[in-house]
């Protein structure tokens, strides 16, 4: 299972800041808002989809949105359903 540390490695990898455009996280019970914080340096990130990740909060999603502008707003039906950003 992926953890915050695993997402840190993905987000800070040699190509991630310039090449990572889409990230899908589904049923990752061990990742938290810290995982999203590790993605803020990914300058070409266009979409992050988060499903069934109980430790990710709306506050974590908001922080990621602030660092990855421009983004499209989205309404989330529950605490951690989906985050979609479009550049």
Buried (B, 14 or more C-beta within 10 A) or exposed (E): EBBBEBBBEBBEEEEBBEEBEEBEBEEBEBBBBBBBBBBBBBEEBBBBBBBEBEBBBEEBBEBBBEBBEEBEEEEEEEEBBBBBBEE
